[in-house]
Amino acid sequence: MTQKIGIAGISGRMGQMLMQEVVAVGATLVGGICRPGEDPKGATLFPDIAALAAACDLVIDFTHASTVTPHAAALAKAGTGWVLGTTGLSAADEAAITAAAAKIPVIAAPNFSPGVNLMFAIAEKLGAALPAQTYDAEILEMHHRQKVDAPSGTALGLGRAVAAGRRVDLKDVIVSGRDGHTGARKDGEIGFATLRGGQIVGSHSVIFTAGSEQITLTHHAFDRRSFATGAVRAALWMAGKPPGLYNMKQVLGM
């Protein structure tokens, strides 16, 4: 049976790419929601997330952190699956996602690019293999000038991967945005540096540096379409899955 897919934020740049990818894989594009006054360009427009959820098997959502909690409630109430790529989430947002996942299948990822998710897996292995007392871990990211959250969700995902490899919680070792007289770097810190400019889609590096060597793992995104194709791949994988919180590692079979 063909998946019936809705798109939150359907009139935006990512929404338009998602529309194209849903059609390309032969799924049914039900329609979407967008901000008042925006044009969904040929797709059916629903009045709100509740109406969209009622008409779909699942919703792909790359909107804004402010919508996460209400979307979680509406989708859980309708029993509609959720593919979520929104970043900049608060602890309350994360709790809302977890609560929704008790009732519906949810695939939440800071980045749906297959390459980035392979990078997450490798970063975790490097974190486990390279002792924190010897190898300093730093994460560098650059995005377009319009991006509103920092560090990026992908950068934080990489930090969590390194922390998981080291068996620590990122919040206990994160150092973001050094400024002024910071003193010497402490063992085990995971540092973040954020750059913004132009229209760069996304560039991320994880750098492990010891006294005798340096290892750099880098991913450059040249086109947002890789995020759209990954999200639609996740949507197709979700078919028939029971409630639960899933990730792109599972989608990619890692």
LUMTORTOR-128006 format. One line per 4 residues: for each residue x, y, z of C-alpha. Coordinates in steps of 0.5 Angstrom, whole numbers. Each point is the difference from the previous one (the first is absolute). Layout:
BEGIN
X,Y,Z | ...
***
This chain:
BEGIN
0,0,0 | 3,7,-2 | 2,4,6 | -5,7,0
5,5,2 | -1,7,3 | 5,6,0 | 1,5,6
3,6,-3 | -2,-2,-7 | 1,7,-4 | 7,1,3
6,-2,-4 | 1,-6,4 | -8,-2,-1 | 1,1,-7
5,-5,-1 | -3,-5,4 | -6,1,-4 | 4,-2,-6
3,-6,4 | -6,-3,2 | -3,0,-7 | 6,-3,-3
0,-6,5 | -7,-1,-2 | -3,2,7 | -7,4,0
1,7,2 | -6,2,4 | 2,7,1 | 3,4,5
-1,6,5 | 4,7,-1 | 0,7,3 | -6,5,-2
1,3,-6 | 5,-5,-3 | -1,-4,-6 | 0,-8,0
1,1,-8 | -5,-6,-2 | 0,-4,6 | -7,0,4
1,4,6 | -3,-2,7 | -2,5,5 | 4,-3,6
4,-5,2 | -6,-4,3 | -3,0,-7 | 6,-2,-3
1,-6,5 | -7,-3,-1 | 1,0,-8 | 7,-4,1
4,-6,2 | 6,5,2 | 2,7,-1 | 7,2,-1
2,6,4 | 6,5,-2 | -4,6,4 | 2,4,6
2,-2,7 | -6,4,2 | -5,-5,-3 | 3,-6,3
-4,-1,6 | -7,2,-3 | 2,-5,-6 | 2,-5,4
-7,0,4 | -4,0,-7 | 4,-5,-3 | -1,-5,6
-7,2,1 | -1,-2,-7 | 4,-6,0 | 4,2,-6
8,-1,-1 | 5,5,0 | 6,2,-3 | 3,5,3
7,4,-2 | -1,7,4 | 6,2,4 | 1,5,6
-5,-4,4 | 0,1,8 | -1,-5,5 | -7,1,0
-1,-1,-7 | 5,-7,1 | -5,-2,5 | -6,1,-4
3,-4,-6 | 1,-5,5 | -7,0,2 | -2,0,-7
4,-6,-1 | -4,-4,5 | -6,0,-4 | 3,1,-8
6,-2,-4 | 5,6,0 | 6,1,-3 | 4,6,2
7,2,-2 | 4,6,0 | 2,-2,-8 | -3,-5,-5
6,0,-4 | 2,-7,-1 | 7,3,0 | 0,4,6
-4,-6,4 | 6,-5,-2 | 5,6,3 | -4,-1,6
2,-7,1 | 7,1,-2 | 1,6,5 | -3,-5,6
5,-5,-2 | 6,5,0 | -3,3,7 | 1,-7,2
6,-2,-3 | 4,6,2 | 1,2,7 | -3,6,2
7,2,5 | 4,-1,-7 | -5,3,-5 | -3,6,0
-7,0,-4 | -2,7,-3 | -6,1,-5 | 0,5,-5
-7,2,-4 | -1,5,-5 | -7,2,-3 | -4,5,-4
-1,7,3 | -7,-1,2 | 1,-6,4 | -3,2,7
2,-5,5 | 8,-2,2 | 3,-5,0 | -4,-3,-5
-4,-6,1 | 5,-4,-4 | 6,2,4 | -4,-1,7
-1,-7,-3 | 7,-1,-2 | 2,2,7 | -5,-5,3
3,-5,-4 | 7,1,2 | -3,0,8 | -3,-6,-1
6,-3,-3 | 4,2,7 | -6,-2,4 | -2,7,3
-6,5,-1 | 2,6,-5 | -3,5,5 | 5,-2,5
6,1,-5 | -2,5,-5 | 3,7,-1 | -3,5,-5
2,6,-2 | 7,2,3 | 1,7,2 | 5,4,4
5,-3,5 | -3,-7,0 | 6,-4,3 | 3,-6,-3
-4,-5,-3 | -2,-6,5 | 0,-7,-2 | -6,-3,-2
-3,6,-3 | -4,0,-6 | 1,7,-3 | -5,3,-5
2,6,-5 | -6,3,-5 | 1,4,-6 | -5,4,-4
0,3,-7 | -3,0,-7 | -4,-6,-2 | 4,-6,2
-5,-6,1 | 4,-3,5 | 7,-2,2 | 2,-4,6
7,-3,2 | 2,-4,6 | 7,1,2 | 4,-4,5
7,3,2 | 5,-4,4 | 7,2,1 | 3,-4,-6
-6,0,-5 | -7,3,-2 | -6,-4,-3 | -5,4,-4
-7,-2,-2 | -3,5,-5 | -7,0,-3 | -2,5,-5
-8,1,-2 | 0,3,-7 | -8,0,-1 | -5,-1,5
-3,-6,-4 | 4,-5,3 | -4,2,7 | -7,-1,-4
2,-6,-3 | 2,-3,6 | -6,2,4 | -5,-3,-5
5,-6,0 | -2,0,8 | -7,1,-2 | 0,-6,-4
3,-4,5 | -5,2,5 | -5,-4,-3 | -3,-5,5
4,2,6 | -3,0,7 | 1,6,4 | 7,1,2
5,5,-1 | 5,-2,-6 | 6,3,-3 | 4,0,-6
4,-5,2 | -5,-5,0 | -3,3,-7 | 7,-1,-3
1,-7,3 | 6,2,4
***
